[in-house]
Amino acid sequence: MMLLWACSLWVVASAVVAMLPMQHQYIPGIALLLAAPVLIVWVGLAIGWWAAALGLVAFVSMYRHPLRYFWTRARGLEKELPK
């Protein structure tokens, strides 16, 4: 039951952050970005690997731009931030 509440809270928080202006999305977005893998592992342990795989696909789909930015920075390339 705790897993359901945690995942539901994450979804609601993501929706609220998405409604914020872009300049106010960075800090809460990073927190949600860091919390998602923890939830995905938790789902995998509680339900199974197939549910974790679906969660991972949804996570990568939702956070594709920040993940692409961090991947570019990790390779040592520069990428412009949106204004």
C-alpha positions in Angstrom: 0.0 0.0 0.0 2.9 2.3 0.7 4.2 1.8 -2.8 0.9 2.9 -4.3 0.9 6.1 -2.2 4.5 6.9 -3.1 3.9 6.4 -6.8 0.7 8.4 -6.7 2.4 11.2 -4.9 5.2 11.2 -7.5 2.7 11.4 -10.3 0.8 14.3 -8.7 4.1 16.1 -8.0 5.2 15.6 -11.6 2.0 17.1 -12.9 2.3 20.1 -10.6 5.9 20.7 -11.6 4.9 20.4 -15.3 2.5 23.3 -14.8 5.1 25.6 -13.4 6.9 28.1 -15.6 10.1 26.7 -17.1 12.5 28.7 -14.8 10.8 27.3 -11.7 10.8 23.6 -12.9 14.6 22.9 -12.4 14.9 22.2 -8.7 11.7 20.2 -8.2 12.3 18.4 -11.5 15.8 17.3 -10.4 14.3 16.0 -7.2 11.7 14.0 -9.1 14.3 12.8 -11.6 16.4 11.4 -8.7 13.3 9.9 -6.9 12.1 8.0 -10.0 14.8 5.3 -10.1 14.2 4.6 -6.4 10.5 4.1 -7.1 11.2 2.0 -10.2 13.5 -0.4 -8.2 10.8 -0.5 -5.4 8.2 -1.4 -8.0 10.5 -4.1 -9.4 11.1 -5.7 -6.0 7.4 -5.5 -5.0 5.7 -6.5 -8.3 8.3 -7.9 -10.7 10.8 -7.0 -13.4 8.2 -6.5 -16.1 6.5 -3.7 -14.1 9.9 -2.1 -13.4 10.7 -2.3 -17.2 7.4 -0.6 -18.0 8.2 2.1 -15.4 11.6 2.6 -16.8 10.2 3.0 -20.3 7.7 5.6 -19.0 10.4 7.4 -17.0 12.8 7.7 -20.0 9.9 8.9 -22.2 8.9 11.6 -19.7 12.4 12.7 -18.9 14.0 12.3 -22.3 15.2 15.9 -22.6 16.9 16.2 -19.2 18.4 12.7 -19.7 19.7 13.7 -23.1 21.2 16.9 -21.5 22.9 15.0 -18.7 24.2 12.4 -21.2 25.7 15.1 -23.4 27.3 16.8 -20.4 28.7 13.4 -19.2 30.4 12.9 -22.6 32.1 16.3 -22.1 30.1 18.2 -24.8 28.4 21.5 -24.2 24.7 22.0 -24.7 22.6 25.1 -24.4 19.9 25.4 -21.7 16.5 26.7 -22.8 15.7 30.3 -21.8 
